[in-house]
Amino acid sequence: MSYIEFRNITKAFGTCVSCRDISLSIKRSTVHAIIGENGAGKSTLMKLLGGLFPASSGQIYLNSQLYSPHSAQDAFHNKIAFIHQHFVLADQLSALDNLILSFSSDNFSLKTKPATDVAARADALLKQFGWKINLRAKVKNLSVGEQQRLEILKALMPDPDIIIFDEPTAVLTPQESHELMKFILQLKSHGKTVILISHKLNEIKYVADDISILRQGSLVSQHAQQDLTLEQMAELMIGRRLQQSQFDSSTENQKTPISLPDSDIHLRKNEIFGVAGIEGNGQDELIAHFLTSLRQHKIPYGDITEDRLKLSVFQDMNLMEHVLLRHKGRFLKKGLLQTELLKQETEALLKEWDVRPPEADKLLADLSGGNQQKFVVGRELLDHPQVLLAAHPSRGVDLGAQEKIHQSLYEYTRQGNTVLLVSADLDEVLLLSDRFIVLNKNKIYGPFNKGQLTEQEIGMYMAGDL
């Protein structure tokens, strides 16, 4: 019997239809995965369940009763928790204050010592999960990975019955991701119903009971997990077979160093230089150092930032304005803005990177996370800078977009340019890098050449065991 049922759900934002006549059901005490390309409607569908906005048409049933939430508070009262892909945290407050704010007094007993009560419950969950978060630290001082864990903790504390995870492992290390998957299975064993949105098909294969696949706003397939291989899932997601890419190490880079006298790391042309390590071990400081050095030496660079929402996306600016912000000289002639040229090049960028919807006057903040990331990568490569700082370039994007980003970075360096690739995804670092270092507590190990270390050896460096 269905526990959650979507019946003919359509959601449109103006002329853009994000969900189109979707009907699917979810069983109680199961893990139900929803997969699809960026902009397929996955997050939108879950936001309808989470009460963030109403459906344009269709109905949702919860435990056979019509469910029509008007706010996130309605979802909260129905014991539905939503762990968002984009953090919903107050940066200037402590982690503990964020947890306190997430509760209503009629749902959680704050008694006379709210901080003590919330901290005790948080500590119990942290111990159960094996995580460490300084609850007294301000959110702005936490690493991206710690902020993601805080989001998960915030959602789990009120003991919900239905838990929606939207790309929960996008900023976690492989070990942390595996632990989270094990925890999701534990939630299921305790009778919880979990809805998981993820582009990481190995995770889906590990935890899901059932899989629904969306493409361009429509449900294209629904299967039991055991009925699909990883290859079939990928093909149903993007509508074609993925290519198996191989990225050979360049030999030209031995002759062409980039002159940055104030750096202990010597970059080379025709090279992807990788930085592996658990987030919060010196990556931010390393990127800041290179940004300062590149500016001082007036070397043209692109910057794919670690946190696009804080550093790359302005809420009230459209896609054309975001392109102009990074490439003023390209579109200004004698002090006059070349509006038509700006629109043409923005539309060409959207087409090349398959950003959906491909509307140059669309607010960047209104795009899905994956489409935002594709746009940012394309924008930073627009002027073919000499050096590209790429922090987690494929975070939160689907397999097809990941393939596009990887191929573009590889081809970009083979044109005489350099990429500094910072990624918590060890597979990404090993696949793309010509040389790489490992960071642990601000200490640099390496550089190592492609294929020089096994994954186990790299893991030991990451943990500081070598």
C-alpha distance (Angstrom), angle and dihedral (degrees) to the residues before:
residue distance angle dihedral
M1 . . .
S2 3.81 . .
Y3 3.80 117.1 .
I4 3.81 95.2 -175.2
E5 3.79 120.3 24.4
F6 3.79 130.1 -176.7
R7 3.80 112.6 -161.8
N8 3.81 119.2 -164.3
I9 3.79 93.1 -34.6
T10 3.80 117.5 -173.3
K11 3.79 125.1 175.7
A12 3.79 122.3 -176.7
F13 3.78 130.9 179.4
G14 3.77 102.9 -158.2
T15 3.80 106.2 -56.8
C16 3.82 92.8 -17.1
V17 3.82 112.2 95.7
S18 3.81 109.1 -157.8
C19 3.82 97.1 174.8
R20 3.79 121.8 26.9
D21 3.84 121.6 -163.4
I22 3.82 95.1 -42.2
S23 3.79 119.2 -178.9
L24 3.79 119.3 178.2
S25 3.78 138.5 139.9
I26 3.80 133.3 -143.0
K27 3.80 124.5 -156.0
R28 3.79 124.2 -134.5
S29 3.82 118.8 -98.7
T30 3.79 94.6 13.9
V31 3.79 136.6 112.4
H32 3.79 108.1 -117.6
A33 3.80 116.4 -169.5
I34 3.79 123.0 -154.6
I35 3.79 113.5 -163.9
G36 3.77 136.6 173.9
E37 3.77 144.6 120.9
N38 3.79 122.6 -60.6
G39 3.79 108.0 -73.5
A40 3.81 93.4 19.9
G41 3.82 91.2 126.4
K42 3.81 100.2 -102.5
S43 3.80 98.3 127.1
T44 3.80 92.4 38.3
L45 3.82 91.4 55.4
M46 3.79 91.0 50.3
K47 3.80 92.1 46.8
L48 3.80 87.3 58.6
L49 3.81 88.7 55.5
G50 3.80 89.7 44.8
G51 3.80 92.0 54.2
L52 3.81 96.0 -117.8
F53 3.79 91.9 130.0
P54 3.83 137.5 -9.1
A55 3.79 127.6 -101.6
S56 3.80 117.4 -105.5
S57 3.81 88.4 -135.6
G58 3.80 139.4 -12.6
Q59 3.81 132.4 53.5
I60 3.80 139.4 -95.7
Y61 3.80 120.5 -146.5
L62 3.79 123.3 -160.3
N63 3.79 116.0 -166.0
S64 3.83 88.8 -16.7
Q65 3.82 91.8 -54.8
L66 3.80 123.5 112.3
Y67 3.80 107.5 -103.7
S68 3.81 118.1 -161.3
P69 3.81 109.3 166.4
H70 3.78 118.6 -167.3
S71 3.80 97.0 -171.8
A72 3.79 143.9 8.6
Q73 3.81 86.3 -97.8
D74 3.82 89.4 63.9
A75 3.80 88.7 54.6
F76 3.81 89.7 47.5
H77 3.81 91.0 53.8
N78 3.81 88.8 51.3
K79 3.84 88.9 53.5
I80 3.80 95.1 -109.4
A81 3.81 116.4 144.7
F82 3.80 123.7 -166.4
I83 3.80 121.5 -158.6
H84 3.78 102.3 -163.5
Q85 3.79 127.0 -144.5
H86 3.82 87.7 -135.2
F87 3.77 113.3 55.0
V88 3.82 118.7 -108.3
L89 3.78 98.9 -159.8
A90 3.82 136.5 130.3
D91 3.80 103.2 -120.3
Q92 3.80 96.5 -159.6
L93 3.82 94.1 53.2
S94 3.77 128.7 75.2
A95 3.79 122.6 -100.7
L96 3.80 88.9 -108.7
D97 3.82 92.5 51.3
N98 3.80 89.0 52.7
L99 3.79 89.9 54.0
I100 3.82 91.8 49.0
L101 3.81 91.2 50.3
S102 3.80 91.4 52.8
F103 3.81 92.5 67.8
S104 3.80 133.1 75.6
S105 3.77 116.0 -142.6
D106 3.80 92.0 -122.8
N107 3.79 91.7 56.7
F108 3.77 101.2 42.2
S109 3.79 128.7 34.4
L110 3.80 107.5 -124.7
K111 3.85 92.7 172.8
T112 3.80 112.2 178.1
K113 3.81 99.2 -44.1
P114 3.80 107.4 49.2
A115 3.80 95.8 168.2
T116 3.79 91.6 50.6
D117 3.81 94.2 47.6
V118 3.80 95.1 46.4
A119 3.80 92.5 43.2
A120 3.81 91.0 52.2
R121 3.80 92.3 52.3
A122 3.81 91.4 44.0
D123 3.79 92.3 49.3
A124 3.81 90.5 51.3
L125 3.81 91.5 53.3
L126 3.80 92.5 43.8
K127 3.79 89.8 53.1
Q128 3.80 91.7 47.3
F129 3.82 90.7 49.7
G130 3.80 95.6 40.6
W131 3.81 93.3 -125.0
K132 3.79 130.4 139.5
I133 3.81 120.0 -147.5
N134 3.79 125.0 161.7
L135 3.80 98.1 -129.6
R136 3.80 91.5 -167.1
A137 3.83 94.0 55.4
K138 3.79 120.0 98.9
V139 3.78 113.3 -107.1
K140 3.81 91.3 -122.0
N141 3.81 88.5 62.5
L142 3.80 94.7 51.8
S143 3.78 120.9 95.4
V144 3.80 119.0 -110.9
G145 3.80 89.7 -104.4
E146 3.80 91.8 51.9
Q147 3.81 90.8 49.3
Q148 3.82 90.1 52.9
R149 3.79 90.4 51.0
L150 3.80 89.5 49.2
E151 3.82 89.5 54.1
I152 3.80 90.1 52.5
L153 3.80 91.6 46.3
K154 3.82 91.3 49.5
A155 3.81 91.3 54.0
L156 3.80 95.8 46.3
M157 3.80 99.2 47.9
P158 3.84 98.2 79.0
D159 3.84 89.8 54.9
P160 3.83 98.4 -119.1
D161 3.81 124.4 -163.4
I162 3.82 94.9 -144.5
I163 3.80 120.3 41.0
I164 3.80 122.5 -171.7
F165 3.80 114.6 -160.0
D166 3.83 112.9 -166.2
E167 3.84 108.1 -166.3
P168 3.83 91.1 -36.3
T169 3.82 96.9 172.5
A170 3.81 98.1 46.1
V171 3.82 91.6 109.3
L172 3.81 100.1 28.4
T173 3.77 127.8 101.9
P174 3.84 118.3 -111.5
Q175 3.79 90.4 -102.8
E176 3.82 92.5 48.8
S177 3.80 90.7 46.2
H178 3.79 91.3 52.9
E179 3.80 90.7 49.4
L180 3.81 90.2 50.4
M181 3.81 91.2 51.6
K182 3.80 89.3 51.6
F183 3.80 88.7 49.5
I184 3.81 91.0 51.4
L185 3.80 88.9 54.7
Q186 3.79 88.0 49.5
L187 3.81 89.7 52.5
K188 3.80 88.9 52.9
S189 3.80 91.3 50.6
H190 3.82 87.7 55.2
G191 3.79 90.8 56.5
K192 3.79 98.7 -97.4
T193 3.80 122.2 142.9
V194 3.79 112.0 -134.4
I195 3.79 126.7 -164.4
L196 3.79 111.5 -165.2
I197 3.80 125.9 -165.1
S198 3.79 110.7 -170.6
H199 3.80 142.3 144.6
K200 3.79 90.7 -152.7
L201 3.77 102.2 96.6
N202 3.81 94.7 -173.1
E203 3.80 87.9 61.8
I204 3.80 90.7 48.6
K205 3.78 90.7 50.3
Y206 3.80 90.7 50.0
V207 3.81 100.3 50.6
A208 3.82 112.1 15.2
D209 3.80 126.0 102.4
D210 3.81 94.6 -175.1
I211 3.80 134.3 16.1
S212 3.81 130.2 -152.3
I213 3.81 116.6 -167.3
L214 3.80 122.0 -154.5
R215 3.79 127.1 -167.8
Q216 3.81 125.1 -177.5
G217 3.79 92.4 -17.3
S218 3.82 98.1 -47.8
L219 3.80 133.9 99.2
V220 3.80 106.4 -114.3
S221 3.79 101.4 171.6
Q222 3.79 144.1 2.6
H223 3.82 121.7 -166.7
A224 3.76 144.9 159.3
Q225 3.80 106.7 -99.7
Q226 3.79 94.7 -117.7
D227 3.81 90.9 57.8
L228 3.82 93.7 66.0
T229 3.79 132.9 64.1
L230 3.80 121.2 -147.4
E231 3.80 89.3 -105.9
Q232 3.80 92.2 52.4
M233 3.81 91.5 49.1
A234 3.80 91.1 51.7
E235 3.79 93.0 47.5
L236 3.81 93.1 48.7
M237 3.81 90.1 48.5
I238 3.79 98.6 53.7
G239 3.80 101.4 21.3
R240 3.80 95.6 -120.1
R241 3.78 141.2 61.0
L242 3.80 116.5 -85.0
Q243 3.80 118.5 -121.3
Q244 3.79 117.7 -124.4
S245 3.81 101.8 -125.7
Q246 3.80 124.8 -153.7
F247 3.79 120.3 -166.9
D248 3.79 113.5 -161.6
S249 3.78 120.8 -155.7
S250 3.80 115.1 -105.8
T251 3.81 120.0 -120.3
E252 3.80 94.7 -164.4
N253 3.79 92.5 74.1
Q254 3.82 91.5 76.1
K255 3.83 90.0 76.5
T256 3.80 104.5 39.9
P257 3.82 116.3 62.6
I258 3.80 120.8 175.1
S259 3.79 111.7 -124.3
L260 3.81 110.5 -121.7
P261 3.84 102.9 145.6
D262 3.82 94.9 -175.9
S263 3.81 94.8 57.0
D264 3.80 129.4 90.1
I265 3.81 88.8 -157.1
H266 3.79 114.0 73.9
L267 3.77 113.1 -150.9
R268 3.80 122.6 -160.5
K269 3.75 135.1 -154.8
N270 3.81 118.0 -105.8
E271 3.81 88.7 31.1
I272 3.78 143.7 116.2
F273 3.80 106.0 -151.3
G274 3.79 110.4 -162.4
V275 3.80 130.4 -151.0
A276 3.81 114.2 -160.2
G277 3.78 126.7 -175.2
I278 3.78 145.4 100.9
E279 3.81 110.6 -67.7
G280 3.78 115.7 -95.8
N281 3.81 95.3 38.6
G282 3.79 98.3 108.9
Q283 3.81 103.5 -61.9
D284 3.82 94.2 121.7
E285 3.80 92.0 49.7
L286 3.80 91.5 48.1
I287 3.82 92.5 51.1
A288 3.82 91.2 46.5
H289 3.80 89.8 51.5
F290 3.79 92.7 52.2
L291 3.81 92.4 45.4
T292 3.81 90.3 54.0
S293 3.80 92.6 45.6
L294 3.81 94.6 47.9
R295 3.80 91.0 49.9
Q296 3.79 93.1 47.7
H297 3.80 91.7 50.9
K298 3.82 92.2 41.6
I299 3.80 93.6 -125.4
P300 3.84 112.1 160.4
Y301 3.79 109.8 -115.1
G302 3.78 143.6 172.6
D303 3.79 123.2 -143.2
I304 3.80 124.3 -151.7
T305 3.79 98.2 -174.2
E306 3.79 127.7 -141.1
D307 3.80 93.5 -124.4
R308 3.79 110.4 34.0
L309 3.82 94.7 -177.4
K310 3.80 93.0 58.7
L311 3.78 100.0 33.1
S312 3.81 109.2 23.7
V313 3.81 109.1 27.8
F314 3.81 125.2 70.8
Q315 3.77 112.7 -166.1
D316 3.81 98.2 -139.2
M317 3.82 99.1 40.4
N318 3.79 126.1 93.7
L319 3.79 127.2 -140.0
M320 3.80 94.9 -92.7
E321 3.79 90.9 51.7
H322 3.80 90.8 50.3
V323 3.81 89.8 53.2
L324 3.82 90.9 48.1
L325 3.80 91.2 49.0
R326 3.82 91.2 62.1
H327 3.82 99.1 34.0
K328 3.81 108.1 35.9
G329 3.80 94.4 145.8
R330 3.78 91.5 55.7
F331 3.81 93.5 59.2
L332 3.80 104.4 32.7
K333 3.81 119.6 86.6
K334 3.79 117.6 -179.0
G335 3.79 88.4 -20.4
L336 3.81 93.9 -52.7
L337 3.79 123.1 117.1
Q338 3.82 113.7 -122.2
T339 3.80 94.2 -141.5
E340 3.80 97.5 175.9
L341 3.81 92.3 49.0
L342 3.81 90.0 48.9
K343 3.80 91.1 51.4
Q344 3.82 93.0 46.4
E345 3.80 94.0 49.9
T346 3.80 92.7 44.5
E347 3.81 90.7 51.5
A348 3.83 90.2 47.4
L349 3.83 89.5 51.6
L350 3.81 91.3 50.0
K351 3.79 90.6 50.1
E352 3.81 95.0 46.7
W353 3.80 92.8 49.5
D354 3.83 96.1 37.0
V355 3.81 92.8 -123.9
R356 3.80 110.2 -179.8
P357 2.94 126.8 -113.3
P358 3.85 91.9 25.2
E359 3.81 94.8 -147.1
A360 3.82 116.1 135.7
D361 3.81 92.6 -156.2
K362 3.81 93.8 50.6
L363 3.81 116.2 117.5
L364 3.79 109.3 -108.3
A365 3.81 89.2 -140.2
D366 3.83 88.9 62.3
L367 3.82 94.5 60.3
S368 3.79 123.6 93.4
G369 3.80 115.8 -97.2
G370 3.79 93.6 -104.5
N371 3.80 93.2 49.6
Q372 3.80 89.8 48.9
Q373 3.80 89.3 53.7
K374 3.81 93.8 48.7
F375 3.79 89.4 50.7
V376 3.82 93.3 49.3
V377 3.82 92.5 49.3
G378 3.80 91.9 48.5
R379 3.80 92.2 46.6
E380 3.82 93.2 51.4
L381 3.82 91.3 50.8
L382 3.82 93.9 46.3
D383 3.81 96.6 96.8
H384 3.83 94.7 36.6
P385 3.82 94.7 -122.5
Q386 3.79 119.6 -155.8
V387 3.82 92.5 -118.8
L388 3.81 129.0 27.0
L389 3.80 120.7 -160.7
A390 3.79 103.1 -154.6
A391 3.80 115.7 -173.8
H392 3.81 110.8 -174.8
P393 3.83 92.3 -27.7
S394 3.81 96.0 -179.9
R395 3.80 98.2 40.2
G396 3.79 111.7 137.7
V397 3.81 96.8 1.7
D398 3.80 127.6 122.8
L399 3.80 124.3 -107.9
G400 3.79 95.0 -96.6
A401 3.81 92.0 51.4
Q402 3.80 91.0 45.0
E403 3.79 89.2 54.2
K404 3.82 89.9 50.6
I405 3.82 93.7 48.6
H406 3.80 93.8 47.9
Q407 3.79 93.1 48.4
S408 3.81 91.5 47.0
L409 3.82 93.1 51.3
Y410 3.80 90.8 48.6
E411 3.81 94.1 48.9
Y412 3.81 91.2 44.0
T413 3.81 92.2 58.3
R414 3.81 92.4 45.5
Q415 3.82 86.9 62.1
G416 3.81 90.5 65.8
N417 3.81 98.9 -85.1
T418 3.80 134.3 119.3
V419 3.81 133.9 -128.0
L420 3.79 124.2 -161.3
L421 3.81 99.8 -158.2
V422 3.80 116.3 -161.9
S423 3.78 112.3 -176.8
A424 3.79 139.2 155.9
D425 3.82 86.1 -154.9
L426 3.79 102.6 92.9
D427 3.80 92.1 -168.3
E428 3.82 89.2 57.4
V429 3.81 92.6 50.7
L430 3.80 93.1 48.2
L431 3.81 93.9 45.1
L432 3.80 97.1 50.5
S433 3.81 109.1 25.5
D434 3.80 124.9 99.9
R435 3.80 88.1 -169.6
F436 3.80 130.5 1.9
I437 3.78 144.7 -176.0
V438 3.81 130.8 -149.4
L439 3.81 121.2 -134.8
N440 3.79 124.5 -151.0
K441 3.80 121.0 167.5
N442 3.82 91.1 -21.3
K443 3.82 91.4 -53.4
I444 3.80 117.0 125.7
Y445 3.80 120.9 -138.8
G446 3.80 115.4 -167.5
P447 2.93 145.5 -41.8
F448 3.79 95.1 -120.1
N449 3.79 127.8 -174.7
K450 3.79 123.6 -119.1
G451 3.80 109.1 -76.6
Q452 3.81 94.4 10.5
L453 3.83 95.6 115.7
T454 3.78 134.1 38.2
E455 3.81 119.9 -125.6
Q456 3.80 88.5 -108.5
E457 3.80 91.7 55.2
I458 3.81 91.2 47.8
G459 3.80 89.4 49.7
M460 3.80 90.0 54.4
Y461 3.81 90.5 52.4
M462 3.82 89.7 48.2
A463 3.80 90.1 53.1
G464 3.82 92.7 44.0
D465 3.81 93.0 -116.8
L466 3.84 94.9 130.0
